[in-house]
């Protein structure tokens, strides 16, 4: 494998602290060299030996750094990524790729000009429930799929004081959770023909969208993406219906909760879903019967293992620039659809 790739992590909020730092440290062939943060004490409380810099450009220009991971507020993703690429560093950007499609395209152009790797952290490709659904679809178990309902609901009636909830570019639920659900849909079925979106503010005192109901329209399939902040029974994750049967899944992939609790990635039963989905198959006479559902384990480390292999061995990146841009196309179409009250064609 050779020497470990040296990583600079920009940002030590929720994304940097809970997701990126533990996953980088748990991935062979990567070493967390530098954390860019204005709060060195916060970083050192978790990572006593970490080098902490306040200036991201100082990290970008450090010849010891191979890879920069951008985990800062959304509005800074594009300018920081472009600066790191222009300094000759490989770059991973947390989702969303950028605050809009035009900005994402500028980052992609910077990556092409610099001949450096650029990838977006679409980690939920490695959720246990998504892997189970992908296995069912790949095997043809559900027949021709007619409907997919993909939910990411929560019950958070009080509006927290954080940048994601304040009015401004890059804020709101559609750009927060939408990238996860859109990327999963595109991985399963490719680019839809059109997008129809309802994006709204529901909570008292909210400044940005906290609800979305977005329909991705394919020739036959309707793929529904839904998230709300006022859902007390926030259990449904997937409901999938096809000519061969139905699959329902309640509860979230366990990795985020484990990371928030401080568990080290890769421990015993890591990524094993405690609530597997329920599969109902259609018999020849049209009746339904229970059938075993796939139960793969999720593992977000696969993203960073793919990044290491892409940089070190020339393997295809785990998330390509084209895939990341396609996600941004759908996110932008959702914004335009909701604003204009129309169906936005993508063909």
Secondary structure, 3 states (H helix, E strand, C coil): CCCCEEEEEECCCHHHHHHHHHHHHCCCCEEEEEEECCCHHHHHHHCCCCEEECCHHHHHCCCCCCEEEECCCHHHHHHHHHHHHHCCCEEEEECCCCCCHHHHHHHHHHHHHHCCCEEEECHHHHCHHHHHHHHHHHHCCCCCEEEEEEECCCECCCCCCCHHHCCCCCCCHHHHCHHHHHHHHHHHHCCCCEEEEEEECCCCCCCCCCEEEEEEECCCCEEEEEEECECCCCCEEEEEEECCEEEEEECCCCHHHHHHCCCCCCCCCCCCCCCCCEEEEECCCCCEEEECCCCCCCCCHHHHHHHHHHHHHCCCCCCCHHHHHHHHHHHHHHHHHHHHCCCEECC
